[in-house]
Structures are given as C-alpha cells and as structure tokens.
C-alpha cells in the first residue's frame, strides 16, 4: 500500500483502479480489507451463489463486539463504462484534473466507501481505538446487479450469528446539486409485472381464424398505466406505473402473432403495502382481460418494499453532522430508485447520505476532491457524535 488509508482521495483513486464491474470483485474488496485489518477489524469474506445468478464476493468487517453497533453499508461493484471512447479520461485510472476526481465509481460509490473508511480510521487514531460498542462495514459486490447474492445474504449470515445492528448508514450518493442537500430516510417500493397475452397465430388477411393478442395486451397495459394510484403521502411522492418493455416474437408484417409480452414497473409509496399493490395489479389485469376475452399469464417480481426511517436520534445525528460541515440543513427525502437499504431496514433504522449524484452511471463520472474531503469530515463527525450519544 503506497498511500495513507486515512486519505480519502488516495483511497478512492485506488478503489477506482480496481475494475470491479458487477459481478467481478476486481480487487476492490481485498484492498478495503487490507486497509481495515491493521486497525483491528475482523474481516469476513463470503461468496454467495444461486442457480442462474453469478457468484458474488462480499466483505463484512467489524471492530468491537458490544453495543451500540453502527454499520456502514455500501458496494464496490460498478456499472459498465459504456462507450469508452467518449470518456475524456480512462474510466479506471482514477485521474484528478483541476480538482476533480474522474472514474467509474467515483460517485457511486467508491468515493463514499473511501470517505467512510478514512473517517473511521481517523476517528480510531484520534481516540486510540473505539471507546465503546462496535463499528462495521458491510460491503457487497452485487448492488448494481441482481442484488441476490449480496447484502441480503450477508444480513442473513449475520442474523444466524446473532449479530445485531443498531443503526446503519448507507453511502449512496443522495445529493442532487450540492453536498448537504438531502438525506434519504426512505424509498418507495418497486415491483415488476410481466404480462403475456396468448392469441392464435394466423395470416393478417384472415383475422377471423386467428386471434391477435397485441390489441388486448395494449388495452391491459393502458388500463394499468393510466390508473392514478394516489396523490402522494406526507413523506412520499405519488406512486407511478410505467410500461418499460413491449415485445412480440414476430418479424413478418403479414402474420398475426401468437403472443405478446409487456413489462410494467410500479413505484409505490406508503399508502400501499406489497400485498395490497400486488392485489391491485391482479384485480385490474383480470378485470381488463375478462372484458377483452384475453388469456394471459402474470408474474410479479421485485425485492424492494416501501420503507421509512422516521426522524429520531439517527437522523438528527447525521443531520447535525452535515450542517456542521456544510452549513446546510439537509432536506429529509424519499426519492430516487432502490438501494440495499431496502434489505437493511428489516434489521435496524437506516439512512442514506453520500456525494452529489449528478454524474452517476454517466460517461466521465466524477466528484470534486473538496467534496470527498468534506464528506469524510461529515462521516467523522457522525461517527463521533453517534458513539458519544447512542
């Protein structure tokens, strides 16, 4: 190791240079383990697999055995770089230009992982160890992938060992414009609906002896997507239904297809529960299909239910840390997509705070060096205040 692990910028650069595109570990977890173990963290590396999904490497590192137990959760896997020729810097070089750190994962979320690790090591150095309780890292290589062999299985492993979390901070990039804009205290739920409408293939000139499933599918998905589920709730924006895929296995213009498929995604707020939204989908689809005389198959999937961490000690501790460094009072929000917080919320209160998310998953993903240093200061104050007051 040729850099100081308490330097969040150098650590972020080193992590970016690990080509850990999901599901490949790329050396990122090994690097983080080598940073944490010398400070006394007991590290567990675990690989999970499931038929039809890639093997995924994960890291759980814990310092201390008592309570309160504060966990930082995140991921070192990243999305593909896309068209590399459009990048102005090599995506895995971790270059700094004019005070800006470039690279895939700089924002989502190797920069955040580096900031928390550096903050934790600074805190431990200043206090000659952890005064009380436990501090841990739960880092997966599966957040940008199927999210099957990552955080959820590490949490199951922890539960089987009677390891209890008291609070968790997820380092997702939560700020839309400036560091200190927002803390995420919840997320809407998400489900996918796969619909197959069955018809009868035939010649388009003889529709009476065929059965075209396409118009029937179109009417069913129109019924779903045009529905107004709610007006929003005090903590969440309105639920919404979006058709994301329509496909027909047919390339001939004179053939009526035998089936048609569609995928619909629903993001739902806390006016709904998972069973309630699933029941609405089934009832609406069955009602429309009955009117149309359509034969259909319906599959509902998705791993994220709606959740909300109500303001309390965890939220206020983080909010105070953000304000003390940035001068901003962050809004408490529930927007955005899903994150691994959806699994953690079943184990303890969870909040999300990280870098500015303006360039996540984009060409030339980047963050300022100043923001990385400020985020490290925020995390350091949060750690200190949490263990002082928990």
C-alpha positions in Angstrom: 0.0 0.0 0.0 1.6 3.2 -1.2 -0.8 5.7 0.3 -2.2 6.7 3.7 -5.5 4.9 4.2 -6.8 8.0 6.1 -6.5 9.9 2.8 -10.0 9.5 1.2 -8.8 10.8 -2.1 -5.9 8.4 -2.5 -8.1 5.6 -1.2 -10.9 6.5 -3.7 -8.3 6.5 -6.5 -7.0 3.1 -5.5 -10.6 1.7 -5.4 -11.4 3.2 -8.8 -8.4 1.5 -10.3 -9.9 -1.9 -9.3 -12.0 -2.9 -12.4 -14.9 -4.2 -10.3 -17.7 -4.2 -12.8 -20.6 -6.3 -11.5 -20.2 -9.1 -10.5 -16.4 -9.1 -10.6 -14.6 -8.1 -7.4 -11.6 -6.7 -9.2 -9.5 -6.4 -6.1 -11.6 -3.7 -4.5 -12.8 -5.7 -1.5 -9.3 -7.1 -1.0 -7.9 -3.5 -1.0 -10.5 -2.5 1.6 -9.8 -5.5 3.8 -6.1 -4.6 3.7 -7.0 -1.1 4.9 -9.3 -2.2 7.8 -7.5 -5.3 9.2 -4.4 -3.4 10.5 -6.8 -1.3 12.6 -8.3 -4.3 14.3 -11.3 -5.0 12.1 -12.2 -8.7 11.9 -12.9 -9.3 8.3 -15.0 -12.0 6.8 -15.0 -12.6 3.0 -18.0 -14.6 1.8 -19.0 -15.7 -1.7 -22.7 -16.5 -2.3 -24.2 -18.1 -5.3 -27.6 -19.3 -6.6 -28.6 -21.2 -9.7 -28.9 -18.8 -12.7 -27.0 -16.0 -10.9 -23.3 -15.1 -10.8 -21.2 -15.8 -7.8 -20.7 -12.6 -5.7 -17.9 -11.8 -3.3 -18.8 -9.7 -0.2 -16.9 -8.2 2.8 -18.1 -7.8 6.3 -15.6 -6.2 8.7 -16.3 -5.5 12.4 -14.4 -3.8 15.1 -15.7 -4.5 18.7 -18.3 -6.9 20.0 -20.6 -4.7 22.1 -23.4 -2.3 21.5 -24.3 0.1 20.2 -23.4 -1.3 16.8 -23.1 1.2 13.9 -22.7 -0.2 10.4 -21.7 1.5 7.2 -23.2 -0.3 4.1 -22.1 0.1 0.6 -20.8 -1.5 -2.6 -17.7 -1.6 -4.6 -19.2 -3.0 -7.8 -19.8 -0.5 -10.6 -21.8 -0.4 -13.8 -20.1 -0.9 -17.2 -18.2 2.1 -18.6 -20.3 2.2 -21.8 -18.6 3.7 -24.8 -15.1 4.2 -23.5 -14.1 6.3 -26.5 -16.5 9.0 -25.1 -14.6 9.3 -21.8 -12.1 12.2 -21.6 -10.0 10.2 -19.1 -9.6 6.4 -18.8 -12.5 5.2 -16.7 -10.4 3.1 -14.3 -7.4 5.4 -14.0 -8.6 7.5 -11.0 -7.2 10.7 -12.5 -7.5 14.1 -10.9 -7.9 17.1 -13.2 -8.4 20.6 -11.9 -9.5 19.3 -8.5 -12.0 16.8 -9.9 -11.6 13.0 -9.5 -12.8 11.1 -12.5 -13.6 7.4 -12.8 -16.3 4.8 -12.8 -17.5 4.5 -9.3 -16.1 7.9 -8.2 -19.6 8.8 -7.0 -21.5 5.5 -7.0 -20.0 4.6 -4.7 -16.3 4.1 -4.2 -15.8 7.7 -3.3 -18.3 7.3 -0.4 -16.7 4.0 0.7 -13.3 5.6 0.8 -14.6 8.6 2.7 -16.2 6.5 5.4 -13.2 4.2 5.7 -10.9 7.2 6.0 -13.2 8.9 8.5 -13.4 5.7 10.6 -9.6 5.3 10.7 -9.1 8.9 11.6 -11.6 8.6 14.4 -9.9 5.4 15.7 -6.5 7.1 15.6 -7.7 10.1 17.5 -9.4 8.0 20.2 -6.8 5.2 20.3 -9.4 2.7 19.3 -13.2 2.5 19.6 -14.3 3.8 23.0 -17.3 1.5 23.2 -19.7 -0.5 21.0 -18.9 -1.8 17.5 -18.3 -0.3 14.1 -18.7 -2.4 11.0 -18.6 -2.3 7.2 -21.0 -4.3 5.1 -19.7 -4.0 1.5 -21.1 -6.0 -1.4 -20.2 -6.6 -5.0 -23.8 -7.1 -6.1 -25.7 -3.8 -5.6 -25.5 -2.9 -9.3 -26.5 -6.4 -10.3 -29.4 -8.7 -9.4 -28.9 -7.9 -5.6 -29.5 -11.6 -4.8 -26.1 -12.8 -3.6 -25.0 -9.6 -1.8 -26.3 -7.6 1.1 -29.4 -9.6 1.8 -27.4 -12.8 2.2 -24.8 -11.1 4.4 -27.6 -9.9 6.6 -28.9 -13.5 6.8 -25.4 -14.7 7.7 -25.2 -12.0 10.4 -28.6 -12.9 11.9 -27.6 -16.6 12.1 -24.6 -15.5 14.2 -26.8 -13.3 16.4 -25.1 -10.1 15.2 -27.4 -7.2 15.9 -27.3 -3.9 14.1 -28.4 -0.8 16.0 -28.1 1.7 13.2 -26.9 1.8 9.6 -25.7 4.5 7.2 -25.7 3.6 3.5 -23.3 5.7 1.4 -25.5 6.1 -1.6 -25.0 9.5 -3.4 -28.0 11.3 -2.1 -27.4 14.9 -3.0 -28.8 16.3 -6.3 -26.8 19.5 -6.6 -24.6 20.2 -3.6 -23.2 18.2 -0.7 -25.6 18.7 2.2 -28.8 19.0 0.1 -30.5 15.8 1.2 -30.6 12.8 3.5 -32.6 9.9 2.3 -34.8 8.5 5.0 -36.9 6.1 2.9 -37.5 4.7 -0.5 -40.6 3.8 -2.5 -41.3 0.2 -3.1 -40.7 -1.3 -6.6 -42.3 -4.3 -8.4 -42.1 -5.6 -11.9 -45.1 -7.1 -13.7 -44.5 -9.4 -16.6 -47.6 -10.0 -18.7 -48.0 -12.5 -21.5 -51.2 -12.4 -23.6 -51.9 -15.5 -25.6 -53.6 -15.5 -29.0 -53.6 -17.6 -32.1 -51.2 -17.1 -34.9 -52.5 -16.6 -38.4 -52.4 -14.7 -41.7 -53.2 -11.0 -41.3 -55.6 -11.3 -44.3 -57.7 -13.8 -42.4 -58.2 -12.3 -38.9 -61.4 -14.3 -38.3 -59.5 -17.6 -38.0 -56.7 -16.0 -35.9 -56.7 -14.2 -32.5 -54.4 -11.1 -32.3 -53.0 -10.7 -28.7 -51.4 -7.3 -29.4 -54.5 -5.1 -29.1 -55.6 -7.0 -26.0 -52.2 -6.5 -24.4 -52.2 -2.8 -25.3 -55.6 -2.3 -23.6 -54.5 -4.2 -20.5 -51.3 -2.2 -20.1 -53.2 1.0 -20.8 -55.6 0.2 -18.0 -52.7 -0.3 -15.6 -50.5 2.6 -16.7 -53.4 5.2 -16.9 -54.5 4.5 -13.3 -53.9 7.1 -10.7 -52.9 5.2 -7.7 -52.7 8.0 -5.2 -51.9 11.7 -4.6 -48.8 11.1 -2.7 -48.4 10.9 1.1 -46.7 13.3 3.6 -43.3 11.6 3.2 -43.5 10.3 -0.4 -44.3 11.5 -3.9 -47.2 9.8 -5.8 -47.0 6.2 -6.8 -46.5 5.7 -10.5 -46.9 3.0 -13.1 -44.6 2.8 -16.2 -44.6 0.4 -19.1 -41.0 -0.4 -19.8 -41.0 -3.3 -22.3 -43.3 -4.4 -25.1 -42.3 -7.3 -27.3 -43.8 -9.5 -30.0 -41.9 -12.5 -31.3 -42.8 -11.7 -34.9 -40.9 -10.1 -37.8 -43.4 -10.7 -40.6 -45.8 -7.9 -41.5 -48.4 -10.3 -42.7 -48.5 -12.6 -39.7 -50.7 -12.2 -36.7 -48.5 -13.2 -33.7 -49.4 -15.9 -31.3 -48.5 -14.0 -28.2 -47.4 -10.6 -26.9 -45.4 -9.6 -23.8 -45.0 -6.5 -21.7 -43.2 -5.5 -18.5 -44.6 -2.8 -16.2 -42.7 -1.3 -13.3 -44.6 0.3 -10.4 -43.0 2.6 -7.8 -45.4 2.8 -4.8 -45.4 4.8 -1.6 -46.5 4.1 1.9 -50.2 4.3 1.0 -49.6 0.8 -0.2 -48.1 -2.4 1.1 -46.6 -5.1 -1.1 -49.6 -7.5 -0.8 -52.0 -4.6 -1.4 -50.3 -3.4 -4.6 -50.0 -7.0 -5.9 -53.7 -7.5 -5.3 -54.5 -4.3 -7.2 -52.3 -5.5 -10.2 -54.0 -8.8 -10.3 -57.6 -7.4 -10.0 -57.0 -4.8 -12.6 -55.4 -7.2 -15.1 -58.1 -9.8 -14.6 -60.9 -7.3 -15.0 -59.5 -5.9 -18.2 -58.7 -9.4 -19.6 -62.3 -10.6 -18.8 -63.7 -7.6 -20.7 -61.5 -8.4 -23.7 -61.7 -12.2 -23.6 -57.9 -12.3 -23.2 -55.9 -15.3 -22.0 -52.9 -14.2 -20.1 -50.1 -15.2 -17.7 -48.9 -12.8 -15.0 -45.7 -12.8 -13.0 -44.9 -10.3 -10.3 -41.4 -9.9 -9.0 -39.2 -7.4 -7.2 -37.2 -7.3 -4.0 -37.9 -3.8 -2.5 -40.9 -2.9 -0.3 -41.5 0.7 0.7 -39.9 1.9 3.9 -39.4 5.0 6.0 -37.0 5.7 8.8 -38.8 8.3 10.9 -36.9 11.3 12.3 -35.2 10.4 15.5 -31.7 10.1 17.0 -30.1 8.5 14.0 -31.5 11.1 11.6 -30.7 14.1 13.8 -27.2 12.9 14.5 -26.5 12.7 10.7 -28.3 16.0 10.0 -26.3 17.8 12.7 -23.0 16.4 11.2 -24.0 17.6 7.7 -24.9 21.0 8.9 -21.7 21.4 11.0 -19.5 20.8 7.9 -21.5 22.3 5.1 -23.7 24.9 6.8 -26.7 23.4 5.1 -29.7 21.9 6.8 -30.4 18.8 4.6 -33.9 18.0 3.5 -35.2 14.6 4.5 -36.3 12.9 1.3 -37.5 9.6 0.0 -36.9 10.0 -3.8 -34.8 8.0 -6.2 -34.7 4.4 -7.1 -34.0 1.4 -4.9 -30.9 0.7 -2.8 -29.7 -2.0 -0.5 -31.3 0.0 2.4 -34.4 -1.9 1.4 -32.9 -5.0 2.9 -31.3 -3.4 5.9 -34.5 -1.6 7.1 -35.7 -5.0 8.4 -32.8 -5.2 10.8 -32.3 -1.6 12.1 -33.0 2.1 11.4 -31.2 3.1 8.1 -30.4 6.4 6.4 -28.5 7.3 3.2 -26.1 10.0 2.6 -23.2 10.4 0.2 -21.8 12.5 -2.7 -23.6 14.6 -5.3 -25.3 12.2 -7.8 -25.3 14.4 -10.9 -22.9 12.1 -12.8 -23.7 8.6 -11.6 -23.6 5.9 -14.3 -22.6 8.5 -16.8 -19.6 8.9 -19.1 -16.9 10.9 -17.1 -18.4 10.1 -13.7 -16.7 12.4 -11.3 -16.6 14.2 -8.0 -14.7 17.1 -6.6 -11.7 16.4 -4.3 -13.2 19.1 -2.0 -16.5 17.2 -1.7 -14.6 14.0 -0.9 -12.8 15.7 1.9 -15.9 17.4 3.2 -17.8 14.1 3.1 -15.0 12.5 5.1 -15.4 15.2 7.7 -19.2 14.7 7.8 -18.8 11.0 8.3 -16.2 11.6 11.0 -18.4 13.9 13.0 -21.3 11.5 12.5 -19.3 8.6 13.9 -18.1 10.6 16.9 -21.5 12.0 17.7 -23.2 8.6 17.3 -20.9 6.9 19.8 -21.0 9.9 22.2 -24.8 9.9 22.3 -26.1 6.4 21.4 
